[in-house]
Structure formats: C-alpha cells, structure tokens
Amino acid sequence: MDVAIVSGASSGIGLSVSRKLVEMGYEVYGLARDFGRTSYEDDAFHKVVCDITESVQLEDKVSKLLREAGSLKVLVNNAGVGHFGPHETLSVTQLEQMVRTNLLGPMMLTRLSLRHLRESCGFVIDISSTGALQPGRLGCAYTATKAGLHQFGLSLFEEVRKSGIKVVTIYPDMTQTDFYKSAGFRPHDDPDCHLTPECVADAVQQALSQREGTVVTQIVLKPQRFQIDRT
C-alpha cells in the first residue's frame, strides 16, 4: 500500500485531505501538534503528534516514520497559520511562527522526503493560498510566507522533474475552517462565498489522478463570489 504524509492533519483541510487519501487506498500518516479534537478514526489513518516548527523533533519523527512506513508516494504540506493586522502590530513570535509553519516546515519535510519520493516517482503537494498570488492588505507577512511556498514549489519541480517527482501547488481562497477563528474576519456563510475543506481534498485527488507523464503543477480554487464577515 502506498504511503502518504499530511501535515496539519488534525482538522480542516488537512483532515479532509487525509480522509480523501484513505478513500483512495493510501496509508496516511497525519502530522499535528494535537489530535485531541480529531474524531476521525480509520485503520489506514495514523496520528503522529509532531510540531513541524520544532526542527529537531520534526527531523527525528519523520526520519523514523520514513524508515518504518514503507514506500512514500505523496507528501502534502498543508500545515499553516495566519496572523493578520497592520504589520507593525504583529509580534516577533507571530512572525516567526508563520515563517516556521508556512515555509520552513514544508521545506524541511520535503528535504526529508525527496529520496523516498524519487524511488516511487511520487508527489509533493503544497497547500499555499491565493494570497501568494496577489497583494495581501493587513496580511503582508502571511502572504509573503505563502508566496515563498509558491516559488519553492515551482523551483523544486524544475529541480526534480527529471527524476520523476511531481510537484503541485494548490492555492485555495477563503475556506470554511477554524483558520479564521482569531483573525477578526471569516468567510461569509453563503456557499457561493467560501470553499470547503472537501473542495481542496478534491483538488488533491485531481492532481494525483493525471496520466503518468502529465503534471498539473498549479490549481487555483476560488468561490463564485467574494464576501467576508467581520468578527
């Protein structure tokens, strides 16, 4: 059975992607700091408590996982955090957390996985954001980290494509998850005004379902209409 690793797998997009991969027949190892509120259970879904912002812990746990799990076919870099507001109001801790979670963590996970993905001609799938592709007022640091992930994915594909590794970046717009619980705004409840985690999981399935030799390197997902609510 092919193996997949998904970061940020305890809820939201990461959990939906994990469920989709299990449905597709993958053995899924989900990484998250806390699975205390994760009710999903399946024999093919393995919960791995790991903070990807802690570099030593990440390397130790993932290296052990890769030695024991078998053939890695898919890495999904999904874990993300956002802090919003005028840039001068953000703390150093908030800035470091975004850089470590949104950019450094995926870079490290990818570095640890590439040898295994080369053997399986596998996939790196980065969950970025539409913020990576447009200016982000009151979110310039967050969008900078996602833009870094965007460029990392494009450049990595050029580096590894001859070895058979596929690199895909998915750019979801506002998705109805707990991501916005402390942001001061959230997507409007109208289904036309937000994405769902399942929308992103379906995009992952689309990327994985292409003919061998064809790579969908970028997928942009947007709701039909744009409307937010202040909280």
C-alpha positions as a Markdown table, in Angstrom:
| # | Residue | x | y | z |
|---|---|---|---|---|
| 1 | Met | 0.0 | 0.0 | 0.0 |
| 2 | Asp | 1.4 | 3.4 | -0.9 |
| 3 | Val | 2.1 | 5.8 | 1.9 |
| 4 | Ala | 1.1 | 9.5 | 2.2 |
| 5 | Ile | 2.2 | 12.1 | 4.8 |
| 6 | Val | -0.1 | 15.0 | 5.5 |
| 7 | Ser | 0.9 | 17.9 | 7.8 |
| 8 | Gly | -1.7 | 19.8 | 9.8 |
| 9 | Ala | -3.9 | 16.7 | 9.7 |
| 10 | Ser | -6.0 | 17.1 | 12.8 |
| 11 | Ser | -8.7 | 19.3 | 11.3 |
| 12 | Gly | -9.9 | 21.4 | 8.4 |
| 13 | Ile | -8.2 | 21.0 | 5.1 |
| 14 | Gly | -5.5 | 18.6 | 6.3 |
| 15 | Leu | -8.1 | 16.2 | 7.8 |
| 16 | Ser | -10.2 | 16.3 | 4.7 |
| 17 | Val | -7.2 | 15.6 | 2.5 |
| 18 | Ser | -6.2 | 12.7 | 4.8 |
| 19 | Arg | -9.7 | 11.2 | 4.6 |
| 20 | Lys | -9.7 | 11.5 | 0.8 |
| 21 | Leu | -6.3 | 9.8 | 0.6 |
| 22 | Val | -7.6 | 6.9 | 2.8 |
| 23 | Glu | -10.5 | 6.6 | 0.4 |
| 24 | Met | -8.1 | 6.4 | -2.5 |
| 25 | Gly | -6.3 | 3.5 | -0.9 |
| 26 | Tyr | -3.3 | 5.2 | 0.8 |
| 27 | Glu | -1.8 | 4.5 | 4.2 |
| 28 | Val | -1.9 | 8.0 | 5.7 |
| 29 | Tyr | 0.4 | 9.4 | 8.4 |
| 30 | Gly | -1.1 | 12.7 | 9.7 |
| 31 | Leu | 1.2 | 15.1 | 11.5 |
| 32 | Ala | -0.2 | 17.6 | 14.0 |
| 33 | Arg | 0.6 | 19.1 | 17.4 |
| 34 | Asp | -2.7 | 17.8 | 19.0 |
| 35 | Phe | -5.3 | 15.3 | 17.9 |
| 36 | Gly | -7.4 | 15.7 | 21.0 |
| 37 | Arg | -10.4 | 17.0 | 19.0 |
| 38 | Thr | -10.0 | 14.7 | 16.0 |
| 39 | Ser | -12.8 | 12.2 | 15.9 |
| 40 | Tyr | -11.9 | 10.6 | 12.6 |
| 41 | Glu | -10.7 | 7.0 | 13.0 |
| 42 | Asp | -9.5 | 4.6 | 10.4 |
| 43 | Asp | -7.0 | 1.7 | 10.4 |
| 44 | Ala | -5.2 | 3.5 | 7.5 |
| 45 | Phe | -5.0 | 6.8 | 9.3 |
| 46 | His | -2.1 | 7.1 | 11.7 |
| 47 | Lys | -2.0 | 10.1 | 14.0 |
| 48 | Val | 1.6 | 11.3 | 14.6 |
| 49 | Val | 2.0 | 14.0 | 17.2 |
| 50 | Cys | 4.6 | 16.4 | 15.9 |
| 51 | Asp | 5.2 | 20.1 | 15.9 |
| 52 | Ile | 6.6 | 21.0 | 12.5 |
| 53 | Thr | 8.0 | 24.3 | 13.9 |
| 54 | Glu | 10.4 | 22.3 | 16.1 |
| 55 | Ser | 13.1 | 21.3 | 13.7 |
| 56 | Val | 14.9 | 18.6 | 15.7 |
| 57 | Gln | 11.6 | 16.9 | 16.7 |
| 58 | Leu | 10.4 | 17.1 | 13.1 |
| 59 | Glu | 13.5 | 15.5 | 11.7 |
| 60 | Asp | 13.6 | 12.8 | 14.3 |
| 61 | Lys | 10.0 | 11.7 | 14.0 |
| 62 | Val | 9.7 | 11.9 | 10.2 |
| 63 | Ser | 13.0 | 10.1 | 9.7 |
| 64 | Lys | 11.8 | 7.3 | 11.9 |
| 65 | Leu | 8.4 | 7.3 | 10.2 |
| 66 | Leu | 10.0 | 7.0 | 6.7 |
| 67 | Arg | 12.3 | 4.2 | 7.8 |
| 68 | Glu | 9.4 | 2.2 | 9.1 |
| 69 | Ala | 6.4 | 3.1 | 6.9 |
| 70 | Gly | 7.3 | 1.7 | 3.5 |
| 71 | Ser | 7.1 | 3.4 | 0.1 |
| 72 | Leu | 6.3 | 7.1 | 0.4 |
| 73 | Lys | 4.2 | 8.2 | -2.6 |
| 74 | Val | 2.7 | 11.5 | -1.5 |
| 75 | Leu | 3.7 | 14.4 | 0.8 |
| 76 | Val | 1.1 | 17.0 | 1.4 |
| 77 | Asn | 2.5 | 20.2 | 3.0 |
| 78 | Asn | -0.7 | 21.6 | 4.5 |
| 79 | Ala | 0.0 | 22.9 | 8.0 |
| 80 | Gly | -0.5 | 26.7 | 8.1 |
| 81 | Val | -1.1 | 29.6 | 10.4 |
| 82 | Gly | -2.0 | 33.2 | 9.8 |
| 83 | His | -1.9 | 36.4 | 11.9 |
| 84 | Phe | -3.5 | 39.5 | 10.4 |
| 85 | Gly | -3.4 | 43.2 | 11.0 |
| 86 | Pro | -1.1 | 46.2 | 10.4 |
| 87 | His | 2.4 | 44.8 | 10.1 |
| 88 | Glu | 3.7 | 47.0 | 12.9 |
| 89 | Thr | 1.3 | 45.3 | 15.3 |
| 90 | Leu | 2.5 | 41.8 | 14.8 |
| 91 | Ser | 4.8 | 40.4 | 17.4 |
| 92 | Val | 8.2 | 38.7 | 16.6 |
| 93 | Thr | 6.7 | 35.5 | 17.9 |
| 94 | Gln | 3.8 | 35.7 | 15.4 |
| 95 | Leu | 6.2 | 36.4 | 12.6 |
| 96 | Glu | 8.5 | 33.5 | 13.5 |
| 97 | Gln | 5.5 | 31.2 | 13.9 |
| 98 | Met | 4.3 | 31.9 | 10.4 |
| 99 | Val | 7.7 | 31.5 | 8.8 |
| 100 | Arg | 8.4 | 28.3 | 10.6 |
| 101 | Thr | 4.9 | 26.8 | 10.0 |
| 102 | Asn | 4.2 | 28.0 | 6.5 |
| 103 | Leu | 7.6 | 27.9 | 4.9 |
| 104 | Leu | 10.4 | 26.4 | 6.8 |
| 105 | Gly | 8.4 | 23.3 | 7.9 |
| 106 | Pro | 7.4 | 22.4 | 4.3 |
| 107 | Met | 11.0 | 22.9 | 3.2 |
| 108 | Met | 12.3 | 20.6 | 5.9 |
| 109 | Leu | 9.6 | 17.9 | 5.3 |
| 110 | Thr | 10.3 | 18.0 | 1.6 |
| 111 | Arg | 14.0 | 17.6 | 2.1 |
| 112 | Leu | 13.4 | 14.6 | 4.3 |
| 113 | Ser | 11.1 | 13.0 | 1.8 |
| 114 | Leu | 12.7 | 13.6 | -1.6 |
| 115 | Arg | 14.9 | 10.5 | -1.7 |
| 116 | His | 11.8 | 8.3 | -0.9 |
| 117 | Leu | 9.7 | 10.2 | -3.5 |
| 118 | Arg | 12.4 | 9.8 | -6.1 |
| 119 | Glu | 12.2 | 6.0 | -5.6 |
| 120 | Ser | 8.4 | 6.0 | -6.0 |
| 121 | Cys | 8.1 | 8.8 | -8.7 |
| 122 | Gly | 5.9 | 10.4 | -6.1 |
| 123 | Phe | 4.2 | 13.8 | -5.4 |
| 124 | Val | 4.9 | 16.8 | -3.3 |
| 125 | Ile | 1.7 | 18.8 | -2.9 |
| 126 | Asp | 1.9 | 22.2 | -1.3 |
| 127 | Ile | -1.2 | 23.9 | 0.0 |
| 128 | Ser | -0.5 | 27.5 | -0.5 |
| 129 | Ser | -3.1 | 30.3 | -0.7 |
| 130 | Thr | -4.5 | 32.7 | -3.3 |
| 131 | Gly | -2.7 | 35.3 | -1.1 |
| 132 | Ala | 0.5 | 34.1 | -2.6 |
| 133 | Leu | -0.6 | 35.4 | -6.0 |
| 134 | Gln | -2.0 | 38.9 | -5.0 |
| 135 | Pro | -1.2 | 41.7 | -2.5 |
| 136 | Gly | -2.5 | 40.9 | 1.0 |
| 137 | Arg | -3.5 | 44.1 | 2.8 |
| 138 | Leu | -3.3 | 43.5 | 6.6 |
| 139 | Gly | -1.7 | 40.2 | 5.9 |
| 140 | Cys | 1.6 | 41.0 | 4.2 |
| 141 | Ala | 3.7 | 38.7 | 6.3 |
| 142 | Tyr | 1.3 | 35.8 | 5.9 |
| 143 | Thr | 1.1 | 36.2 | 2.1 |
| 144 | Ala | 4.9 | 36.5 | 2.0 |
| 145 | Thr | 5.3 | 33.1 | 3.5 |
| 146 | Lys | 2.7 | 31.6 | 1.1 |
| 147 | Ala | 4.4 | 33.4 | -1.8 |
| 148 | Gly | 7.6 | 31.7 | -0.7 |
| 149 | Leu | 5.9 | 28.3 | -0.7 |
| 150 | His | 4.6 | 29.1 | -4.2 |
| 151 | Gln | 8.1 | 29.9 | -5.5 |
| 152 | Phe | 9.6 | 26.9 | -3.7 |
| 153 | Gly | 7.2 | 24.6 | -5.4 |
| 154 | Leu | 7.8 | 26.0 | -8.9 |
| 155 | Ser | 11.5 | 25.9 | -8.5 |
| 156 | Leu | 11.6 | 22.5 | -6.9 |
| 157 | Phe | 9.7 | 21.0 | -9.8 |
| 158 | Glu | 12.3 | 22.3 | -12.2 |
| 159 | Glu | 15.0 | 20.7 | -10.0 |
| 160 | Val | 13.4 | 17.3 | -9.6 |
| 161 | Arg | 11.2 | 16.7 | -12.6 |
| 162 | Lys | 13.7 | 14.6 | -14.5 |
| 163 | Ser | 13.8 | 12.2 | -11.6 |
| 164 | Gly | 10.1 | 11.6 | -11.9 |
| 165 | Ile | 8.9 | 13.6 | -8.9 |
| 166 | Lys | 5.8 | 15.6 | -9.4 |
| 167 | Val | 5.4 | 19.0 | -7.6 |
| 168 | Val | 1.9 | 20.5 | -7.3 |
| 169 | Thr | 0.9 | 23.7 | -5.6 |
| 170 | Ile | -2.8 | 24.3 | -4.7 |
| 171 | Tyr | -4.0 | 27.8 | -4.0 |
| 172 | Pro | -7.3 | 27.9 | -2.0 |
| 173 | Asp | -9.1 | 31.1 | -1.4 |
| 174 | Met | -11.1 | 31.6 | 1.8 |
| 175 | Thr | -12.1 | 28.1 | 3.1 |
| 176 | Gln | -14.6 | 27.5 | 5.9 |
| 177 | Thr | -12.4 | 26.2 | 8.7 |
| 178 | Asp | -11.1 | 27.2 | 12.1 |
| 179 | Phe | -8.2 | 29.0 | 10.5 |
| 180 | Tyr | -10.1 | 32.3 | 10.9 |
| 181 | Lys | -11.2 | 31.9 | 14.5 |
| 182 | Ser | -8.9 | 34.7 | 15.8 |
| 183 | Ala | -8.4 | 36.6 | 12.5 |
| 184 | Gly | -11.1 | 39.2 | 13.1 |
| 185 | Phe | -12.9 | 38.1 | 9.9 |
| 186 | Arg | -14.2 | 35.0 | 8.3 |
| 187 | Pro | -15.7 | 33.9 | 5.0 |
| 188 | His | -19.4 | 34.6 | 4.6 |
| 189 | Asp | -21.8 | 31.6 | 5.3 |
| 190 | Asp | -23.3 | 31.7 | 1.8 |
| 191 | Pro | -22.0 | 28.6 | 0.0 |
| 192 | Asp | -21.2 | 30.8 | -3.0 |
| 193 | Cys | -18.8 | 32.8 | -0.8 |
| 194 | His | -16.4 | 30.2 | 0.5 |
| 195 | Leu | -14.6 | 26.9 | -0.2 |
| 196 | Thr | -14.9 | 23.8 | 1.9 |
| 197 | Pro | -12.1 | 21.6 | 3.0 |
| 198 | Glu | -13.5 | 18.9 | 0.8 |
| 199 | Cys | -13.1 | 21.2 | -2.2 |
| 200 | Val | -9.3 | 21.2 | -1.6 |
| 201 | Ala | -9.3 | 17.5 | -1.0 |
| 202 | Asp | -10.9 | 17.0 | -4.4 |
| 203 | Ala | -8.2 | 19.1 | -5.9 |
| 204 | Val | -5.6 | 16.9 | -4.4 |
| 205 | Gln | -7.4 | 13.9 | -5.9 |
| 206 | Gln | -7.4 | 15.6 | -9.3 |
| 207 | Ala | -3.7 | 16.2 | -9.1 |
| 208 | Leu | -3.0 | 12.6 | -8.2 |
| 209 | Ser | -5.3 | 11.2 | -11.0 |
| 210 | Gln | -3.4 | 12.6 | -14.0 |
| 211 | Arg | -2.0 | 10.3 | -16.7 |
| 212 | Glu | 1.6 | 9.3 | -15.9 |
| 213 | Gly | 3.7 | 11.9 | -17.7 |
| 214 | Thr | 1.3 | 14.8 | -17.1 |
| 215 | Val | 1.7 | 17.1 | -14.1 |
| 216 | Val | -0.9 | 19.7 | -13.0 |
| 217 | Thr | 1.6 | 22.0 | -11.3 |
| 218 | Gln | -0.8 | 24.7 | -10.1 |
| 219 | Ile | -4.5 | 24.6 | -9.1 |
| 220 | Val | -6.3 | 27.8 | -8.0 |
| 221 | Leu | -9.6 | 27.5 | -6.2 |
| 222 | Lys | -11.9 | 30.4 | -5.6 |
| 223 | Pro | -15.5 | 30.7 | -4.5 |
| 224 | Gln | -18.0 | 32.1 | -7.0 |
| 225 | Arg | -18.4 | 35.3 | -5.0 |
| 226 | Phe | -16.2 | 37.2 | -2.5 |
| 227 | Gln | -17.8 | 38.3 | 0.8 |
| 228 | Ile | -16.4 | 38.3 | 4.3 |
| 229 | Asp | -17.9 | 38.9 | 7.7 |
| 230 | Arg | -16.1 | 40.8 | 10.5 |
| 231 | Thr | -15.9 | 39.1 | 13.8 |
